[in-house]
Amino acid sequence: MKVFLPINVRIDDKKILFVGGGKIAMHKIKTVEQYSRNITLVAPEIHEDLKGSGFEEIYKEYEKSDLAGFFLVYACTNNLELNRVIKQDAAECGILVNVVDNRELSDFISPAVIKKDEMTIAISSNGENVKKSVEWREIIKSMLEQAHL
């Protein structure tokens, strides 16, 4: 069984790579960009809603050399075999990887997040029930809004 330790990781001045530029990447970037704008996308095509967002955009197929200098990697392609290659390459480079929608391949997972000012609440199901994590987030968010926090 995979077990994930909830921690906060310092990412100021750290580079974060997203391999893949579609809807899967867009969803994860919405959370990450609340904490960092030091994001690079590598993909042959990048979703219209991500273009021109201020992230570095590299239009190409993934290669292992793309990992150089990155602290974290999100493998966000819709190709499971390519995501496995990214995971293996990153492991060889000592870089932690989140293989989106695949907790078995991931070194870390991203929780459902509520962020306001300097406060963050993260809700996680250990990657086992993402929908329930999101439901809990929405309940807690609503409670906080009602309390005017």
Secondary structure, DSSP 8 states (H G I E B T S, - for coil): -----------TT--EEEE--SHHHHHHHHHHTTT---EEEEESS--TTTTTSSSEEEES---GGGGTT-SEEEE--S-HHHHHHHHHHHHHHT-EEEETT-TTT-S----EEEEETTEEEEE--TTS-HHHHHHHHHHHHHHHHHTT-
